[in-house]
Amino acid sequence: MDISRRSLINATAAGAAAGALTATPERAQAAPLMSTLGRDAAQYGVRPNSPDDQTRALQKAIDAAANAQVPLALPPGTYRTGPLRLPNGAQLVGVRGASILKFTGGSSLLGSEGASGLAITNLTLDGGAIKLEDRRGLLHFLSGLDIRIQDCDIVGSGGNGIWLENIAGEISGNTIRKTMNTAVTSFDALGLLVAHNTIQDTSDNGIEILRNAPGHDGSIVVNNRIEDIKDGPGGSGQYGNAINAVRANNVIISGNRIRNCDFTGVRGNSASNIQILGNSVSNVQEVALYSEFAFEGAVIANNTVDVCATGVSVANFNEGGRIATVHGNIIRNMLPRRTVGTAPAADAGIGIVIEADAAVTGNVIENAPMFGILAGWGRYLRDVSITGNVVRNAAIGIGVSAVPDAGTALVGNNLISGSSRAAIAGLDHAKVITEDLGAQGASRLAQIVLGVNAIR
């Protein structure tokens, strides 16, 4: 390069730099300012702590920031707003506990349809207990990928807290409280993680993983704290549950702390290949851990249950429910009767209920007013193995259906202690129809194959 050309380039660069340093105030204000969190919402006329409705200004700010592919930062303060629509790529971020969107009414506070790449972080989303329409959430998202709701406080929804349909993404680190219906509802998920949330005081359910027809779902529900779940609408178990999986296959529910539910801790309904692992459940008024109706495959392992009507139920062989392992659970203090609902007496005071194509191994059961383990119901019993369990202080340690057309159960290598009525008994439904088979040391019934059990 010759000297004259190099001088021209240098002079041009110097002039550009000087122009930038001497820009007029008007030029400096032309581009919206960026905070450390993102583009500042105040630059679009959004005013924190104003008594006026901020919906139009907020929507303008959301659209502009999403179009520029940058987050929209909401400084500390309360923003009164109606429904806000999130376009593709919208990201809202605030200061945790200080940036508050206060709902003034409408369909939902935040929503989208067909938008992906959304993120809502560190906001308080206050529904003000304003009634929502049925099947609506304070946060309402339809048909999107990579939807992330993280580290938010979602309070006072007059419907559901978060409603998702055909969504892939993550709901994590949130507190969801005082919800009129269910805290988190997902229909037909495309790959959903629900983790590390605190859910308190709902009137339907805590978390629902649902599908309109049976099929693969694959949602993962882990390490949530769920408390005080009420059976608001009534019914026979549809509500009052901490976690529901309905017609959703291949769902993992693990490591959750569950307390004070009117019905069930974890309930799988027609949910095949469900895994219920390592949860801590206390003070639930129906079955603590449930796999029911038309399912194939359930693993219920390494959970602790303290105070419930029934600890574990893997039932409804009459509806096709089959194939399960129930292993390594500690189940204590069953209630003598159900205090909510209308179930028959035989459905309370039981440690484990099992029916078909299943192994029950290595569980410890204590204080069951009716049965420690109940295998089969009438003729609905097939190929159940009950081995290596410890059953203490049950009226009947192990009860097995012994009606003529029932299938076979193997009962061996169990330790049964303190049974007030019988260690092992044959049943016609809940009625005892044999002597104590444990005392006899052998079974004359085709339905019950007895191994060596320790009874004291």
C-alpha positions as CSV (number, residue, x, y, z in Angstrom):
1,M,0.0,0.0,0.0
2,D,1.4,3.5,-0.9
3,I,1.8,6.2,1.7
4,S,-1.0,8.5,0.4
5,R,-3.6,5.7,0.5
6,R,-2.6,4.7,4.0
7,S,-2.9,8.3,5.1
8,L,-6.4,8.6,3.7
9,I,-7.5,5.4,5.5
10,N,-6.1,6.6,8.8
11,A,-7.7,10.0,8.4
12,T,-11.1,8.5,7.7
13,A,-10.9,6.2,10.8
14,A,-9.8,9.1,13.0
15,G,-12.7,11.3,11.7
16,A,-15.2,8.5,12.5
17,A,-13.9,8.1,16.0
18,A,-14.0,11.9,16.6
19,G,-17.5,12.0,15.3
20,A,-18.6,9.3,17.8
21,L,-17.0,11.1,20.6
22,T,-18.7,14.4,19.7
23,A,-22.1,12.9,18.9
24,T,-25.0,15.2,19.7
25,P,-27.4,14.4,22.6
26,E,-30.0,13.7,20.0
27,R,-27.8,11.1,18.3
28,A,-26.9,9.5,21.6
29,Q,-30.6,9.0,22.5
30,A,-31.6,7.6,19.2
31,A,-30.7,4.0,20.2
32,P,-32.4,2.6,23.4
33,L,-30.1,2.2,26.4
34,M,-29.0,-1.2,27.5
35,S,-28.9,-2.1,31.2
36,T,-26.8,-4.9,32.6
37,L,-29.8,-7.1,32.2
38,G,-31.1,-6.1,28.7
39,R,-32.7,-3.2,26.9
40,D,-34.3,-0.9,29.5
41,A,-38.2,-0.9,29.4
42,A,-38.2,2.7,30.5
43,Q,-36.9,3.8,27.1
44,Y,-40.3,2.8,25.7
45,G,-42.3,4.8,28.1
46,V,-42.9,2.0,30.6
47,R,-43.2,3.6,34.1
48,P,-42.8,1.5,37.2
49,N,-45.1,2.3,40.2
50,S,-47.5,4.3,38.0
51,P,-51.2,4.1,38.9
52,D,-51.8,4.0,35.1
53,D,-52.2,0.9,33.0
54,Q,-48.9,0.1,31.3
55,T,-50.2,-2.5,28.8
56,R,-49.6,-0.6,25.6
57,A,-46.1,0.6,26.6
58,L,-45.1,-2.8,27.8
59,Q,-46.3,-4.5,24.6
60,K,-44.4,-2.0,22.5
61,A,-41.3,-2.6,24.5
62,I,-41.7,-6.4,24.3
63,D,-42.1,-6.3,20.5
64,A,-39.2,-4.0,20.0
65,A,-36.8,-5.9,22.2
66,A,-37.8,-9.2,20.6
67,N,-37.3,-7.7,17.1
68,A,-33.8,-6.6,18.1
69,Q,-33.1,-10.1,19.6
70,V,-32.2,-8.7,23.1
71,P,-33.8,-9.1,26.5
72,L,-36.2,-6.6,27.9
73,A,-35.2,-5.5,31.4
74,L,-37.9,-4.4,33.8
75,P,-36.4,-2.2,36.6
76,P,-37.7,-2.6,40.2
77,G,-41.3,-1.5,40.6
78,T,-44.9,-2.5,40.1
79,Y,-46.3,-2.5,36.5
80,R,-50.1,-2.6,36.2
81,T,-51.0,-4.5,33.0
82,G,-53.6,-6.5,31.1
83,P,-52.8,-9.3,28.7
84,L,-49.3,-9.2,27.1
85,R,-48.4,-11.3,24.0
86,L,-44.9,-12.6,23.6
87,P,-43.6,-12.9,20.1
88,N,-40.9,-15.2,18.9
89,G,-37.7,-14.8,20.8
90,A,-39.1,-12.5,23.5
91,Q,-37.2,-12.4,26.8
92,L,-38.4,-10.6,29.9
93,V,-36.0,-10.2,32.8
94,G,-36.4,-8.4,36.2
95,V,-35.0,-8.1,39.6
96,R,-36.2,-11.0,41.7
97,G,-38.8,-9.9,44.3
98,A,-38.7,-6.3,43.1
99,S,-40.0,-6.3,39.4
100,I,-43.7,-7.0,39.6
101,L,-46.3,-7.4,36.8
102,K,-49.7,-6.8,38.4
103,F,-52.5,-8.3,36.4
104,T,-55.5,-6.0,35.8
105,G,-57.7,-8.5,34.0
106,G,-58.2,-10.2,30.7
107,S,-57.5,-13.6,29.2
108,S,-54.0,-14.1,30.7
109,L,-51.1,-12.0,32.0
110,L,-48.5,-13.4,29.6
111,G,-49.2,-15.6,26.6
112,S,-48.1,-16.8,23.2
113,E,-49.2,-19.1,20.4
114,G,-46.7,-20.6,18.0
115,A,-43.8,-18.6,19.5
116,S,-40.5,-20.2,20.4
117,G,-37.3,-19.2,22.2
118,L,-39.2,-17.4,25.0
119,A,-37.7,-16.7,28.5
120,I,-39.3,-15.2,31.6
121,T,-36.9,-14.7,34.4
122,N,-36.8,-13.1,37.9
123,L,-40.2,-11.5,37.8
124,T,-43.1,-11.5,40.3
125,L,-46.3,-12.2,38.3
126,D,-49.3,-11.3,40.5
127,G,-52.7,-12.5,39.3
128,G,-54.6,-10.6,42.0
129,A,-57.0,-13.5,42.3
130,I,-58.8,-12.2,39.2
131,K,-61.0,-15.0,37.8
132,L,-59.8,-16.6,34.6
133,E,-61.8,-18.6,32.1
134,D,-61.7,-22.4,32.3
135,R,-58.5,-24.0,30.9
136,R,-56.6,-20.7,31.1
137,G,-53.4,-19.9,33.0
138,L,-52.0,-16.7,34.3
139,L,-49.1,-17.7,32.0
140,H,-50.5,-19.4,28.9
141,F,-48.4,-20.8,26.1
142,L,-49.4,-22.9,23.1
143,S,-47.3,-24.6,20.5
144,G,-43.7,-23.5,21.1
145,L,-40.2,-24.8,21.6
146,D,-37.6,-23.7,24.1
147,I,-40.0,-22.0,26.5
148,R,-38.3,-21.1,29.8
149,I,-40.0,-19.8,32.9
150,Q,-37.3,-19.5,35.6
151,D,-36.8,-18.0,39.1
152,C,-40.2,-16.2,39.1
153,D,-42.8,-15.7,41.9
154,I,-46.2,-16.6,40.5
155,V,-48.9,-15.7,43.0
156,G,-52.7,-15.3,43.1
157,S,-53.8,-16.8,39.8
158,G,-57.6,-16.9,39.5
159,G,-57.2,-20.0,37.3
160,N,-54.2,-22.1,36.6
161,G,-50.7,-20.8,37.3
162,I,-49.0,-22.0,34.1
163,W,-50.9,-23.6,31.2
164,L,-48.9,-25.3,28.5
165,E,-50.0,-27.1,25.3
166,N,-47.6,-28.7,22.8
167,I,-44.6,-27.1,24.6
168,A,-41.0,-28.0,24.9
169,G,-39.0,-26.2,27.6
170,E,-38.2,-25.8,31.2
171,I,-40.2,-24.6,34.3
172,S,-37.6,-24.3,37.0
173,G,-36.8,-22.4,40.2
174,N,-40.2,-20.8,40.5
175,T,-42.5,-20.2,43.5
176,I,-46.1,-20.8,42.6
177,R,-48.6,-20.1,45.4
178,K,-52.2,-19.3,46.1
179,T,-53.5,-20.8,42.8
180,M,-57.2,-21.1,42.2
181,N,-56.8,-24.3,40.1
182,T,-53.5,-26.2,39.2
183,A,-50.1,-24.6,39.5
184,V,-48.6,-26.2,36.3
185,T,-50.7,-27.9,33.6
186,S,-49.1,-29.4,30.5
187,F,-50.9,-31.0,27.7
188,D,-49.1,-33.1,25.0
189,A,-45.6,-31.9,25.9
190,L,-42.8,-32.0,23.4
191,G,-40.0,-32.3,25.9
192,L,-40.7,-30.7,29.3
193,L,-38.6,-30.3,32.5
194,V,-40.4,-29.2,35.7
195,A,-37.7,-28.9,38.3
196,H,-36.8,-27.2,41.6
197,N,-40.1,-25.3,42.0
198,T,-42.0,-24.6,45.2
199,I,-45.7,-25.1,44.9
200,Q,-48.0,-24.1,47.8
201,D,-51.7,-23.8,48.3
202,T,-53.6,-24.9,45.2
203,S,-57.2,-25.9,44.9
204,D,-57.0,-28.5,42.2
205,N,-53.6,-30.2,41.7
206,G,-49.9,-29.3,42.0
207,I,-48.5,-30.4,38.6
208,E,-50.4,-32.1,35.8
209,I,-48.7,-33.9,32.9
210,L,-51.6,-34.8,30.6
211,R,-52.1,-36.0,27.1
212,N,-55.3,-36.0,25.1
213,A,-54.7,-39.6,24.0
214,P,-52.2,-42.2,25.4
215,G,-48.7,-41.8,24.0
216,H,-45.1,-40.8,24.6
217,D,-44.7,-37.7,26.7
218,G,-41.3,-38.0,28.4
219,S,-41.7,-35.1,30.8
220,I,-39.3,-35.0,33.8
221,V,-40.7,-33.8,37.1
222,V,-37.8,-33.6,39.6
223,N,-36.9,-32.0,42.9
224,N,-40.0,-29.9,43.5
225,R,-41.5,-29.0,46.9
226,I,-45.3,-29.3,46.8
227,E,-47.4,-28.6,49.8
228,D,-51.1,-28.0,50.8
229,I,-52.9,-29.3,47.8
230,K,-56.7,-29.1,48.2
231,D,-59.5,-31.1,46.6
232,G,-61.4,-27.9,45.7
233,P,-63.8,-29.2,43.0
234,G,-64.5,-32.6,44.7
235,G,-64.7,-35.9,42.9
236,S,-63.0,-39.3,43.6
237,G,-59.4,-38.5,43.0
238,Q,-59.2,-36.1,40.0
239,Y,-58.1,-33.3,42.3
240,G,-56.2,-32.8,45.5
241,N,-53.0,-34.5,44.1
242,A,-49.5,-33.2,44.2
243,I,-48.4,-34.7,40.8
244,N,-50.7,-36.2,38.1
245,A,-49.6,-38.0,35.0
246,V,-52.6,-39.0,32.8
247,R,-52.2,-40.9,29.5
248,A,-48.6,-39.7,29.5
249,N,-46.0,-42.4,28.9
250,N,-42.4,-42.5,29.8
251,V,-42.6,-39.8,32.5
252,I,-40.0,-39.6,35.3
253,I,-41.1,-38.3,38.7
254,S,-38.2,-38.2,41.1
255,G,-36.9,-36.5,44.2
256,N,-40.0,-34.4,45.0
257,R,-40.9,-33.4,48.6
258,I,-44.7,-33.7,49.0
259,R,-46.8,-32.8,52.0
260,N,-50.4,-32.2,53.0
261,C,-52.5,-33.4,50.0
262,D,-56.3,-34.1,50.2
263,F,-55.7,-37.1,47.9
264,T,-52.5,-38.5,46.3
265,G,-48.9,-37.6,46.3
266,V,-48.0,-39.0,42.8
267,R,-50.8,-40.4,40.6
268,G,-50.2,-42.1,37.3
269,N,-53.4,-42.7,35.4
270,S,-53.1,-44.9,32.2
271,A,-49.4,-43.7,32.2
272,S,-47.2,-46.5,30.9
273,N,-43.5,-46.8,31.8
274,I,-43.9,-44.3,34.6
275,Q,-41.0,-44.1,37.1
276,I,-41.8,-42.8,40.6
277,L,-38.4,-42.7,42.3
278,G,-37.0,-41.3,45.5
279,N,-39.8,-39.0,46.5
280,S,-40.6,-38.0,50.1
281,V,-44.4,-38.0,50.8
282,S,-46.1,-37.3,54.1
283,N,-49.6,-36.6,55.3
284,V,-51.7,-37.5,52.2
285,Q,-55.3,-38.6,52.7
286,E,-55.6,-41.3,50.0
287,V,-52.9,-43.4,48.2
288,A,-49.5,-41.8,48.5
289,L,-48.1,-43.3,45.2
290,Y,-50.5,-44.6,42.6
291,S,-50.3,-46.3,39.2
292,E,-53.8,-47.1,38.0
293,F,-56.0,-48.0,35.1
294,A,-54.7,-48.9,31.6
295,F,-50.9,-48.8,32.0
296,E,-48.1,-51.2,31.1
297,G,-44.9,-50.7,33.2
298,A,-44.5,-48.8,36.5
299,V,-41.4,-48.5,38.6
300,I,-42.0,-47.3,42.2
301,A,-38.8,-47.4,44.1
302,N,-36.9,-45.9,47.0
303,N,-39.6,-43.6,48.2
304,T,-40.4,-42.7,51.8
305,V,-44.1,-42.4,52.8
306,D,-45.3,-41.4,56.2
307,V,-49.1,-41.0,57.0
308,C,-51.4,-41.9,54.2
309,A,-54.5,-44.1,53.6
310,T,-52.5,-46.5,51.4
311,G,-48.8,-46.3,50.7
312,V,-48.5,-47.7,47.1
313,S,-51.2,-49.0,44.8
314,V,-50.6,-50.6,41.4
315,A,-54.0,-51.5,40.4
316,N,-56.8,-51.9,37.9
317,F,-55.8,-55.1,36.2
318,N,-59.4,-55.2,35.1
319,E,-58.6,-52.1,33.0
320,G,-55.3,-53.6,31.7
321,G,-53.0,-52.2,34.4
322,R,-50.0,-54.6,34.6
323,I,-46.2,-54.9,34.8
324,A,-44.6,-53.2,37.8
325,T,-41.7,-53.3,40.3
326,V,-42.3,-51.9,43.8
327,H,-38.9,-51.9,45.5
328,G,-37.0,-50.4,48.4
329,N,-39.8,-48.2,49.7
330,I,-40.3,-47.2,53.4
331,I,-44.0,-46.9,54.1
332,R,-45.3,-46.0,57.6
333,N,-48.4,-45.1,59.5
334,M,-51.4,-45.9,57.3
335,L,-54.7,-44.3,58.2
336,P,-57.5,-46.7,59.3
337,R,-59.9,-45.1,56.8
338,R,-59.9,-42.5,54.2
339,T,-60.8,-39.0,55.4
340,V,-61.5,-37.5,51.9
341,G,-63.5,-39.2,49.2
342,T,-65.8,-42.2,49.0
343,A,-63.6,-45.2,48.6
344,P,-64.5,-48.6,50.3
345,A,-62.9,-49.5,53.6
346,A,-60.6,-52.0,51.8
347,D,-58.9,-49.2,50.1
348,A,-57.4,-47.7,53.3
349,G,-55.0,-48.9,56.0
350,I,-52.8,-50.8,53.5
351,G,-49.1,-50.6,52.8
352,I,-48.9,-51.9,49.2
353,V,-51.6,-53.0,46.8
354,I,-50.5,-55.0,43.8
355,E,-52.3,-57.1,41.1
356,A,-50.6,-58.3,38.0
357,D,-47.2,-59.2,36.5
358,A,-45.2,-57.6,39.3
359,A,-42.4,-57.9,41.8
360,V,-42.7,-56.5,45.3
361,T,-39.2,-56.6,46.9
362,G,-37.2,-55.1,49.7
363,N,-39.9,-52.8,51.1
364,V,-40.3,-51.9,54.8
365,I,-43.9,-51.4,55.9
366,E,-45.0,-50.5,59.4
367,N,-48.3,-49.8,61.1
368,A,-51.0,-50.9,58.6
369,P,-54.4,-51.2,60.2
370,M,-55.6,-53.7,57.5
371,F,-52.9,-55.2,55.2
372,G,-49.2,-54.8,55.0
373,I,-49.3,-56.1,51.4
374,L,-52.5,-56.9,49.5
375,A,-52.0,-59.0,46.3
376,G,-55.0,-59.2,44.0
377,W,-58.7,-58.2,44.2
378,G,-61.1,-61.0,43.5
379,R,-60.1,-62.7,40.3
380,Y,-57.7,-59.9,39.4
381,L,-54.4,-61.5,40.3
382,R,-51.7,-62.8,38.1
383,D,-48.0,-63.6,38.5
384,V,-47.0,-61.6,41.5
385,S,-43.8,-62.2,43.5
386,I,-43.6,-60.9,47.1
387,T,-40.1,-61.4,48.5
388,G,-37.7,-59.9,50.9
389,N,-40.0,-57.5,52.5
390,V,-40.3,-56.5,56.2
391,V,-43.9,-56.0,57.5
392,R,-44.4,-54.8,61.0
393,N,-47.6,-54.2,63.0
394,A,-50.1,-55.0,60.3
395,A,-53.5,-56.6,61.1
396,I,-52.7,-59.0,58.2
397,G,-49.1,-59.0,57.1
398,I,-49.7,-60.3,53.6
399,G,-53.1,-61.0,52.0
400,V,-53.5,-62.8,48.7
401,S,-56.6,-63.3,46.7
402,A,-57.5,-66.9,46.8
403,V,-60.8,-67.1,44.9
404,P,-61.0,-70.0,42.4
405,D,-60.2,-68.0,39.2
406,A,-57.4,-65.8,40.6
407,G,-53.9,-66.2,39.4
408,T,-50.7,-67.1,41.4
409,A,-48.6,-65.2,43.9
410,L,-45.2,-66.3,45.3
411,V,-44.7,-65.3,48.9
412,G,-41.2,-66.0,50.3
413,N,-38.3,-64.7,52.3
414,N,-40.3,-62.0,54.0
415,L,-40.1,-61.1,57.7
416,I,-43.6,-60.5,59.2
417,S,-43.8,-59.2,62.7
418,G,-46.6,-58.3,65.1
419,S,-49.6,-59.2,62.9
420,S,-52.7,-59.0,65.1
421,R,-54.9,-61.3,62.8
422,A,-52.7,-63.3,60.5
423,A,-49.2,-63.2,59.1
424,I,-50.3,-64.5,55.7
425,A,-54.0,-65.1,54.6
426,G,-56.0,-66.0,51.6
427,L,-58.8,-63.6,50.7
428,D,-62.0,-63.2,48.8
429,H,-61.6,-59.5,48.1
430,A,-61.1,-58.1,51.6
431,K,-62.6,-61.1,53.4
432,V,-60.3,-63.6,55.0
433,I,-61.2,-67.1,53.9
434,T,-58.2,-69.1,55.2
435,E,-56.5,-69.8,58.5
436,D,-53.2,-68.1,59.1
437,L,-51.0,-69.7,56.4
438,G,-47.9,-68.4,58.0
439,A,-48.6,-70.4,61.1
440,Q,-49.3,-73.5,59.1
441,G,-46.0,-73.1,57.2
442,A,-47.5,-74.3,53.9
443,S,-50.3,-73.4,51.6
444,R,-52.9,-75.9,50.2
445,L,-54.0,-73.2,47.7
446,A,-53.0,-73.2,44.1
447,Q,-53.1,-69.4,44.1
448,I,-50.5,-69.0,46.9
449,V,-47.0,-70.5,46.6
450,L,-45.3,-70.1,50.0
451,G,-41.5,-70.0,50.5
452,V,-39.7,-69.6,53.8
453,N,-40.9,-66.6,55.7
454,A,-39.8,-65.4,59.2
455,I,-42.9,-64.8,61.3
456,R,-42.8,-63.6,64.9
